[in-house]
Amino acid sequence: MIGSLTGQVAGLNPVQGKWVVTLVVQGVGWELQVGQRCRQGLTSGDTAQLFSHLQIREEQPVLYGFGTAQERDLFRQLIRVNGVGPQLALALLDTLAPLDLVQAIVTGNTALLSQTPGVGQKTAQRLSLELRQPLQQWQGVIPAETLPSSMQEEVTLTLGALGYTSTEISHALGQLAQDQQCQQTTDAEVWIRRAIRVLS
C-alpha cells in the first residue's frame, strides 16, 4: 500500500470537474486526485508530501491524495459507509474541516452534514448511524458536552439561512456546547443569538 508520497508538484489540473495533482517522486510522475481543500495548499514547483489512498474500482486504480494523514484516515472511514463513494467523501472533507466533520457525525447534526452537495437527509443519517461509534474517540476531539440534536438542527438551519458557512456554523456549535447560558435554557432564540455573537 502507498501511504504517502513526497516530491515536486509538477501539475495541478482540473479533469472532468476533479482536481488531479502530478507529483514527481524520484523521476516518476504520480497522478493523485485531490479535493479542493488539499488543492488550495499546493503550488506548482513546490515540494509537497501527500498522504494517499489507493482505490481500485472495475480494475481501474485511482490514487487519492490528502494534505494530512488525519484527512486520509477520515476519508477511509467515510467510504466504508454504504452509498458514500470517494467523490462524496471528498466533498464532505471539502465542506467541513476534519474535526468539524467528525463532530457533526458523532452528534448527529444531519442539517450540517446535508450542506455538502450530494448529501441528502438519508445519507446524513446513515453517516451518523454507521460512524458515530467508530469516530466517538477520534483523536480525543469530541467534547463531553454536546448540544441536543433538535437545538443543533435549528441553530444550523437558521445560521445557514443567514448566510454563514458550514465551517462557521460548526465553530459556533462548538462554542455553544461550552456556554453555560445555553446549557441552562431550551429557548432556541437564545442559542441563535449567542451563536451570532460568537461569529461576529
Helices and strands as residue ranges (DSSP letters): E 4-15, E 18-25, E 28-34, H 36-40, E 47-57, E 60-66, H 69-78, H 86-95, H 98-106, H 110-113, H 121-131, G 138-140, H 149-161, H 166-176, H 180-183, H 188-199
